[in-house]
Amino acid sequence: MKNSIKYFVLLLLAVFGLQMQAQEKSFFKSSLFDRDFDNYRNPDQRGLNDFEPIKDTLTSFDGINVRVGGAFALQFQDIDQENSGNEATPVLQDVGGNFNLATANLDFDVMLYDGVQLHLRTYLSSQHHTETYVKGGYLQIDKLDFISEGFAKGLMDHMRIKIGHMENNYGDAHFRRSDNAMALYNPFVGNYLMDSFTTEVGAEVYYFNNGFLAMVGATNGKLNQAVTNPETTSPSLLAKVGYDDYVTEDLRFRLTGSVYHTAQTASAYLYSGDRAGSRYYNLMTTAEGAGDGFRSARVNPGLRNELTSIMINPFLKYGGLEFFGIYERASGKNANETDERVWNQYAGELLYRFGTDEKLYVGGRYNYVDGELASGEDVSIDRFNVGAGWFMTRNILAKVEYVTQNYYDYPVTDIHNDGQFNGFVFEAVISF
């Protein structure tokens, strides 16, 4: 514990230094790093609790603009883990308290035309890929003036089109998760147990009107793009409906329902599509890398074929009090299975934000998953997080959490048999 405190003090000193540097170099306010776009989620504290970017018919376009941004995250992890220790159960890798690999993102946002913008995100460093590679990018179209000025204006005042190799808009949880180094929107360190996140080539069409929203989309169903094996994958379909508005001046209410369906695929990646890796490192993994590996402490139902998932998300914010919830049901099977298997996920997250501009927060999250393994066993997992955070500036967040996770009813030959871990994680995040 003494070493943990020492390392955490070093981490805070590093963040304080970055804060002082950010305050001194105020010239960035007029640089490429601080340009605000229309219909855009800001990558700083202003973007908290944004989901789909707000549809705005006003325009500030005055020619091609390029916004260069990015994110950096550094963690100190001090977690203990164990499983049953049975002779038939794989032996866990020894872990201790120290820093994880720093992660970094590079973002380009480009206003190409009035109502047309490009987003491109590159992972510079991640747990799974220490080398640089492109996460994905998309074109967002909020006006059709490039066809002719005012073309279909009445329709496009409410409509949006997104096309690209992009993060697909299934559910609302992906708007609050950490996307590699972009961990500023996540009030905790880890993402949810069943981390529904994938990037596929496709298109989404949105309609917004007086707080109501609807979206339909389709993708090619592939995470890794290739023209080979043309008969093994069919398109995936997704849709979302919901309502998001202020009931009173202080009370915001949002409720959405989403569905994702793929009829045939070589491998459905909805719960294993994050190639960057988990926010927890080296847990439930052997020294040789078997077990969870870079998806440490996550739950992948293994529904690789005929997958149908639904997610319902309530969100409430009253003053500084904030609640976000998840109900999710995933059903499907592997190609060699005859019977459908079902997995369920439940989560509730309660936060209180306070102080000047709500720069401080405390909160807790409970997450529970149950389902059937391909081998037939009914298993369950639960996780409890309690944490706090401080926005030192709108671009710098320091947060700490205590996490405990337990695995129930896994077979004796599984690494998760009577598995559990608990401990502290400190994380510093810079996003601009």
N, C-alpha and C positions, 0 to 999 in steps of 0.2 A: 504493500500500500504506500510506503514511503516513496518508492520509485514512481508509482502512479502519480502521486502529488507533484513530485519533481518534474516529471514530463509534462503534466498539465500546466504547471506554472510556465514552463518554456513555451508551450503552445499559446498561452494567453499573451506572453510578452511579444511573440511573433505577430499575433493579431493586433495588439496595441500599436506596434510599429507600423503595420499596414494602415491602421486608422489614422495615425498622425500624418502619414505620407499622403493619404487620400484628402485630408483636410488642407494640407499645404498646397497641393497641386490642383487648385480649383479651376485651372485653365481647361480641364477636361469637359467642363460644362458646355463649352462651345465647340467641342471636337466631335469626331466620328462616334465617340463612345456614349453620347448622351442624347442622341436624336430620338425623338418620340415619333412613332408612325401612327397612322390611322388604323383602326381595327387590329390592335396589336397588344399583346400581353407584355407588360414591362418586366424585365428580368431582375427586378429588385423588390424591395418591400411593397411598392405600389402594386405589384402583381399578385400579392397574396389574395387567396380566395377568388381569383379569377378562374373561370373555367374556359369555355369557348370565348375568344376575344369578343368584346361587346361590338355589336353591329352599329356603326355610326355612318350616317349619310354625309356628314361634313367632310371636307377635304382640305388638306394642307399641302397637296402636291405642287411642287414648283420645279420639277425636273428630277432626273435620276438621282437618288440618294442611297448611299451605302452606309450601313451601320455595322461596325465591327464590335463584337462583344465576346464574352466568354465567362467561364466560371472555374473556380479552383476550390478544392475541398481537401482538408487534412484531418485525419482522425487519430485519436489515441484510444486503443481498445484494451480493456482489462476484464476479460470474461473467462470464467471457469466452466468446463464442460465435463460430462461423464455419461456413460451408458451402463448397461447391466454388468459389463465385465465378464460375461459368460464366455466359456471357451469357444463357442460357436459364433460369438458376436465379434465383428471386426473391431480392432483396437483403434481408438481415436488418436489423432495426432496431438502431441503436447503443444499447448498454447500458453502464452503468458502475456504480461502487460507491456505494450510498446506501440509505436506508431505503425499504421498501415501505409501502403503505397499512396502517395498523394495523387489525386485524380484531377484531370483538367479537360475542359471543353473549349472549343473555338466556334463562335457563331458568326454567320454573315446574314444580315437582313437587308434586302435591297428593294426599294420602291422603284419598280420598273416603269410604271405608268400610273395614271390616276386610277386608284382602285385595284391595282395589280401589284402584288409583292411576292418576293421569294424569300424563303427561309432555308438555310443550310446549316446543319450542326455536324461538327467533327469531334470525335473523341481523341484527344491528344494522348491521354494515358488513362487506363482503367485497370481494374483488378484482373480481368480476363485477357485483355489485350494491352500489353505495355507499349505496343507500337501504335502509331496514329492510323485511324481509319474513319471513314465517313459513316455516321449513324444513318443519315437520310436527309432528304430535302423535299420541299413541295412548293407549288405555286398556289397562292391564295388570291381569288378573284372576287372582288366586291362590287365592281362596276364593269360594264361592257362598253365603255366609251372608246376603247381601241377599235371597235367595229365602226361606230359613228357616235358622235357626242350625244349623250342622252339616250342611247339605245336601250330599250326595255327598262327604263329608269323606274317605273312603277313597280316592276317585279324585283329588280336588283336592289331597291331600297330595303327589301326584306330577305334577299337571298344571298348566299355565299357558295362558292365552288372551290374545293381544294383538290389538287391533282398532284401525285408524286409518289416517291418511295418514302413513306412517312409513318409516323406513329399514329396508329388507327384509333379513332375516337370511340372505343368501347368502354362504357362506364365512366364514372367521374373520378375514380381512385387514381387514375394515371395523371390527373392534373395536380395531385398533392404528393406524388411520389418523388423520390430523388432520381434524377436522370443522369447517372454517373456523377460528374462534379456539380451539376445544377441541383443542389440540395437545399436551396434557400426556401422553396415553397413547402418543404416537408418539415413539420414542427418537431419530428423525432429523427432518429438516425436511420433505422431500418424501414423498408417498405413493408407491404402487407404479406401475409403468409402465401396466399395464392396471388402472385404478382402478375395480374393480367396486363401484359404489355407486349406488343409486337410491332414490327415495322414491315409492311408489305406494300407492293405497288398497287395503287388503286385510286379511286376518286370518291369524294363525299360531297353531297349537296345538302345545304342547310336552308332552313326557313325560320325567320325570327319575326314575332309580331306581339307587341304588348306583353312581354314577359314569357310568352310561349315559344318553344323551340322544337324543331323536328329535324331529323337528319336521316338520310338513307345513303348507303355506300356499298361499294363492291371492291374487292381486291382479287389479285391472282392467286392468293392462298399460299404464296411462297415467301419465306424469309430470305433464303439465299437464292438469288435470281439466276436462272439458267433456262436454256431452251431444250435441254435434254429431258428424257422421261415424260413426254407430252401427255400420256394417258393416265398418269398417276395422281394428278392434282386437278381439282375443279375450283372455280372461283368461290371465295368466301363472301358472305353477305352480312352486313351489319346495319343497325338502325338504332335511333335514340329519339325519345320524346320526353318533354319535361316542361317545367315552369320555373322561372327564376325572377323574383322581383321583391321590392320592399313593400311589405304589408303596411307598415307604419314607417315613420322616419327612422326609427331605431331598430326595427325588426325586418331582417331579410329572410326569405324562405325560398328554398330551391328543392325540387324533387324531380328526379329523372329515372327513367327505365331504359335499359339498353339490352340489345340482343346481338350475338355473334354466332354465325352458323357456317360450317363448312361440311359438305357432303362427302367429299373424298379428298384425301391428301396423303402424301408420303409421310408427313409428320406435321401435326397441328402445333404451332409454336405460341399459342396464346399465353401459356403459362411458363414458357421457357425461352421467350424471344429476346430477353435482355442479354445481349452478348457482352455488355460491360461488366456484369457481375454484381453479386450481392453487396450490400453495405456492411455486412458482417463478414469477417475473414476467417477461413480455416476452421469453421465449426462443422461438426458432424461429418468429418472427413478424415481419412487415414493419411499417414505420412506419405503414402504413394499416390494420393490424390483421389482414391476411390471414395464413394459416398456422395455427398452434396457437391463437392468440388467448388468451382467458382460461383455456384448458385447456393452458397452456404446458408443454411437455416431457412430456406424457402421450401414450399410444397408444390411439387409438380404432379398433378393427378395422373399424368401419363395417358390421357385420352387423345390418342394420335389420329383417330379417324372418326368420321361422322360425329363431330363435336358440335354441341349446341350449348351456349352459355347465356344466362341472363343475369343482369345486375341491376339492383334498385338502390339508389343513393339519396337519402335525405340530407339536407344541409340547412342549419339554422344559425343565425347570428343575431344576438340581441345585445346591443352595446358591445362590451368586450367579451361576452360569453359566446362560445362557438361550439357547435356540435356537427360532426360528420359521421355518417353511418354507411354500412355496406350489408346488403343481403345478396348472395350470389349462389347460383345453382349451375353446375356444369355436368353435362351428361354426354356419354359417348363410349367408344370402345377402340381397342386396337384392331388391326386388320385381321388378326388370327383369333379374335374373340367373337363369340356368338351372342353373348348377353351384354346389355348396356350396363355401365357402371355410373354411379352418381356421386358427386362431391358437392358439399355445401360450405360456404364461408359466411361468417358473421363477424362484424367489427363495429365498434363504437369508439369515437374519439371526442373527448371533451377538453376544451381549452379555455383559459381565461387570459385575455390580452389586456395589459394595463400600462400605466405610465404615459409620458408625453408621446403622442402619436403611436400609442400601443407598441412601444419598443421592447417591452418585456412580456413574457408569457410563461405560464405553467400549465401542465395538463397531464392527462393520462389516456392510454389507449388499450382496449382489450380486443383480441383477435382470436377467433376459434374456427377450426376447420375439421370436418369429418368426411370420411368417404371410404370406398372399397379399393384395396390394392388389386393389381392384376392377378396376384396369387390367391385372392379371395378373402383375405382378412379385412375386417372392419376396423379402422384406426382413427385416431383423432390427435389433434395438436392444438395447444393453446399458447398464447404469448401475451404478456402484460408489460407495457412500457409506462414509465412515469418520467417526466422530463421538464426542462425549463430552457428558455432561450433569451438572448439579448441582441437586439439589432443595434449594434454600436453606431453604425450609419445605415442608411437605407440599402447599402450594398454589402455590408459586412454583418454576418450573423455568427454568434458563438452559442453553441447549445450543448447540453449534457443530458444523458438519459441513463436510467437503470432499466435493464431488460431481463426478463426471465421467461424461458420457453420450455415446454414439456411435451414429450411424445408418449402416446398411450397405445398399448395393444399391438405394437409391431412385432413381427415374428423374431424368434431368437437369433436367426441368421442375418437379420437386418441390422445395420449400424445404428439405427434409431431405437433399437430395443431398450426400453426403460431409459431413453435418452433425456437429458436435460442440460441447460446451461443458464448461467446468470452472471451479471456483472455490469460494469459501467462502460459507457462509450462517450468520449468528448469529441466534438466536431466543430471545426471552424470553416466557414463558407464565405467565399467572396464571389459575387456575381455582378456583372455590369453589361 
